[in-house]
Amino acid sequence: MEAKRRILIVDDEADLVELVSYNLKREGFIIDTASDGESALKKIKREGYNLLVLDLMLPGLQGLELCRIIRNDPKTVGLPIIMLTAKGEEVDKILGLEIGADDYITKPFSPRELIARVKAVLRRSGEKPVIEKILRKGGLEIDKERYTVSLNRKSLKLSATEFKLLLYLAERKGKVFSREQLLDAVWRDEAFVEPRTVDVHIRRLRAQIEEDPSTPKYIKTMRGIGYYFEG
């Protein structure tokens, strides 16, 4: 089953955001919103989006500047951008496209046209799947780029092996692994590691990420088989 595409709408007009969100959700897209450039930039750096629908006239950080920042960052340079704005003069369109917008739609607009443009831009971009930088479940967050883990926004101090073990299970949530399988996956470069080592690290992880390690909600045990991350 194809993963749903995630779109961030950045506009300070609440009615327009509601209209655009409604129509795109009907097409099966997952929608997130921001009403100003600063909050949009934070979300873009934190989340993984397939496309950005961006207004030029925003409070604080303007749309053109936000577009320029996105295009100058190696991590976001490939993010497709559709500018949606009331500024319809030719010079504005040219400037937006030169800075890096993939398309430019002027207000007022037809929702059907917007949907068609969104789908066309996604096709041209290759519809690359989102690479999740942060894994989340409940209050637990695992940042794969920064190698950090937090619980209810409080940073946890895990060893490198504990982090690898947690990430391995979390990326394969719901799948049960035996001690031997986890040893091969996480400790593969180390010799003379006993299966009990897995149990020790699981206990240490639970002591940090579980509110009640005796009744864990994240890392669970399949009796007689092994461990799994709750899906």
C-alpha positions in Angstrom: 0.0 0.0 0.0 1.4 3.4 -1.0 2.3 5.7 1.8 0.2 8.9 2.0 1.9 12.1 1.0 2.4 14.8 3.7 1.8 18.4 2.8 2.5 21.6 4.9 0.3 24.6 4.2 1.8 27.9 5.3 -0.7 30.8 5.2 -2.1 33.2 7.8 -5.6 33.3 6.3 -7.6 30.8 8.4 -10.4 30.4 5.9 -8.1 29.7 3.0 -6.1 27.2 5.0 -9.4 25.4 6.0 -10.5 25.3 2.3 -7.1 24.0 1.0 -6.8 21.5 3.8 -10.3 20.2 3.2 -9.8 19.6 -0.5 -6.4 18.1 -0.2 -7.5 15.7 2.6 -10.3 14.5 0.4 -7.6 13.5 -2.1 -5.9 11.4 0.6 -3.1 13.7 1.6 -2.0 14.2 5.2 -2.1 17.9 6.0 -0.2 20.0 8.5 -0.5 23.8 8.8 1.5 26.8 9.9 0.4 30.5 10.1 3.8 32.1 9.9 7.3 31.6 8.4 9.1 30.9 11.7 6.8 28.1 12.9 6.8 26.6 9.4 10.6 26.5 9.3 10.7 24.7 12.6 8.2 22.1 11.4 10.1 21.6 8.1 13.3 21.0 10.0 11.6 18.6 12.5 9.2 16.7 10.2 9.3 15.0 6.8 7.1 16.6 4.2 6.5 15.8 0.5 5.4 19.2 -0.5 5.0 22.8 0.8 2.1 25.1 -0.2 3.5 28.5 0.7 2.0 32.0 0.8 4.3 34.9 0.1 2.8 37.5 2.5 3.4 36.1 6.0 3.8 37.6 9.4 7.5 37.8 10.3 9.6 35.6 8.0 8.2 36.2 4.5 7.5 33.4 2.0 10.3 34.3 -0.4 12.8 34.3 2.4 11.5 31.0 3.7 11.8 29.5 0.2 15.4 30.8 0.0 16.3 29.2 3.3 14.8 25.9 2.3 16.7 25.9 -1.0 20.0 26.7 0.7 19.7 23.9 3.2 21.1 20.5 1.9 18.5 18.7 4.0 15.5 20.5 2.4 16.8 21.5 -1.0 14.6 18.9 -2.7 11.4 19.8 -1.0 8.8 20.7 -3.7 7.2 24.2 -3.2 4.0 25.6 -4.6 3.6 29.4 -4.0 0.0 30.4 -3.4 -0.4 34.1 -3.2 -2.5 37.2 -4.1 0.6 38.8 -5.7 0.0 37.9 -9.4 2.3 40.3 -11.2 4.6 38.6 -13.7 7.7 40.0 -11.8 6.5 38.3 -8.6 6.0 34.9 -10.4 9.5 35.1 -12.0 11.1 36.0 -8.7 9.4 33.1 -6.9 10.4 30.6 -9.6 13.9 31.9 -9.7 14.3 31.5 -5.9 13.2 27.9 -6.2 9.4 27.5 -6.3 8.2 24.6 -8.4 4.9 26.2 -9.2 3.0 29.5 -8.6 -0.8 29.9 -8.2 -2.5 33.2 -7.7 -5.5 33.9 -5.5 -8.4 33.5 -6.0 -8.0 30.0 -7.3 -9.9 26.9 -8.1 -9.5 24.0 -5.6 -9.6 21.6 -8.6 -6.7 23.5 -10.2 -4.7 23.4 -6.9 -5.2 19.7 -6.6 -4.1 19.2 -10.2 -1.0 21.3 -9.6 -0.1 19.5 -6.4 -0.3 16.1 -8.1 1.7 17.4 -11.1 4.5 18.8 -8.9 4.6 15.5 -6.9 4.9 13.5 -10.1 7.7 15.7 -11.4 9.6 15.4 -8.1 9.4 11.6 -8.4 7.0 11.3 -5.4 9.9 10.4 -3.2 8.8 8.8 0.1 9.2 10.6 3.3 12.3 9.6 5.3 11.2 9.9 8.9 13.9 11.6 10.9 12.1 11.2 14.2 10.3 8.1 15.4 7.5 8.8 17.8 5.3 6.6 20.0 3.4 8.2 22.9 5.8 10.5 24.7 8.9 8.7 23.3 10.9 10.3 20.5 13.9 8.8 18.8 15.9 11.3 16.6 17.8 9.2 14.0 20.0 12.1 12.8 21.0 13.5 16.2 21.2 10.0 17.9 19.0 11.3 20.8 16.1 9.9 22.7 13.6 11.8 24.8 10.6 10.8 26.9 7.9 13.4 27.4 10.4 16.0 26.1 13.0 15.1 28.7 16.3 14.0 27.2 17.5 10.5 28.1 21.2 9.4 28.3 21.5 6.1 26.4 24.7 4.3 25.5 25.5 3.8 21.8 24.5 0.1 22.1 21.3 0.9 23.9 20.4 3.5 21.2 21.1 1.0 18.4 19.0 -1.7 20.1 16.1 0.7 20.7 16.2 2.1 17.2 16.4 -1.4 15.6 13.3 -2.5 17.5 11.4 0.7 17.0 12.0 0.7 13.2 10.5 -2.8 13.0 7.7 -2.3 15.5 5.5 -5.2 16.0 8.0 -7.8 14.8 9.4 -10.2 17.4 13.1 -10.9 17.6 15.0 -13.6 19.4 18.1 -12.8 21.5 20.2 -14.4 18.8 18.7 -12.2 16.1 19.2 -9.1 18.1 22.8 -10.1 18.8 23.5 -10.5 15.1 21.8 -7.1 14.3 23.1 -4.9 17.1 26.3 -6.6 18.3 27.4 -8.1 15.0 31.0 -6.7 15.2 31.6 -7.9 18.7 32.9 -11.3 19.6 32.0 -13.5 22.6 28.8 -11.7 23.5 26.3 -13.9 25.3 22.5 -13.9 24.8 22.1 -12.7 28.4 23.7 -9.4 27.2 20.5 -8.6 25.3 18.4 -9.1 28.5 20.7 -6.7 30.4 20.4 -4.0 27.8 16.6 -4.4 27.6 16.4 -4.0 31.3 18.5 -0.8 31.1 16.3 0.6 28.3 13.1 -0.2 30.2 14.5 1.6 33.3 14.8 4.8 31.2 11.9 4.7 28.8 9.2 2.9 30.7 7.1 4.6 33.4 6.7 1.2 35.0 9.5 -1.2 33.8 7.6 -4.2 35.3 4.7 -3.5 32.9 6.4 -2.0 29.8 4.3 -0.3 27.1 7.2 0.2 24.6 9.5 -2.8 24.6 7.6 -6.0 25.3 8.4 -9.6 25.8 7.0 -12.5 23.8 7.5 -15.3 26.4 9.8 -18.0 25.1 10.6 -16.2 21.9 12.1 -12.7 22.4 11.4 -9.0 22.4 9.4 -6.5 20.2 8.5 -2.8 20.1 4.8 -2.3 20.6 3.3 -1.4 17.2 
